[in-house]
Each structure stands twice: as structure tokens, then as C-alpha cells.
């Protein structure tokens, strides 16, 4: 996992990435947070049981993530999911398709009320 963290830190410092996400065993949370902060990056931790999602990168991205990661990632609105995917650097085309699928699912689910 250290190699992945180092690669993300490198990309963030070079400006090729705005936000990164790693999932680690809760036992290692502080170690990873310390390393991230040592590189003057911002982070936000989301506990998911025995593991933690650690989002890290620019302050602006962390502020946005902090506004909507109180719930499980699977519970994000289609808009929140889209924003997160774009900030993480996922394929824009695939994120657009994913957004439309989630939006259609949400809309069809609401019609059954």
C-alpha cells in the first residue's frame, strides 16, 4: 500500500491529480494521515468498519468531499457520485454514463412511490 500512496502523492504534487482515495486497515490510519500531511496535502477520513477510506489532495477537493461523505459512498446522490468520480480522475465519458444510469435509476425509483 505504501507504493500506491507514494504514487498518488507524486501525482498530486506534480498537479496531474487533484484528489486521491485509498482504503486502508483502520490500524494504519494515523500512519497514512501523517505521511499525507507531511507532504502538505489535506485529507479526510471516512470510517467503513475495520477499514478507512482516506481522501487526500487539494484543500478545495477535500472541502467538497467533506460536504457529502457522511454516508456510505454507495448512498451518494448521482450528482455527488459524478463530482467525486471526476475529482478522482476517472474517465469523464464513463462518469457521464454512470451519472445518467444512476439518475435514471433514481428517477424510476421515485416514480414507484
Long-range contacts (C-beta under 8 A, 24 or more apart in sequence): 1-28, 1-32, 5-32, 5-35, 5-36, 8-56, 9-35, 9-36, 9-39, 9-41, 12-39, 12-41, 12-56, 12-57, 12-58, 13-39, 17-57, 17-89, 18-57, 18-58, 18-61, 18-87, 18-89, 19-55, 19-56, 19-57, 19-58, 19-61, 19-62, 19-65, 19-87, 19-88, 19-89, 20-55, 20-56, 20-57, 20-88, 21-53, 21-54, 21-55, 21-56, 21-88, 22-53, 22-54, 22-56, 23-48, 23-51, 23-52, 23-53, 23-54, 24-51, 24-52, 24-54, 25-50, 25-51, 25-52, 26-50, 26-51, 26-52, 29-54, 44-69, 46-73, 48-72, 57-87, 61-87, 77-106, 78-102, 78-103, 78-106
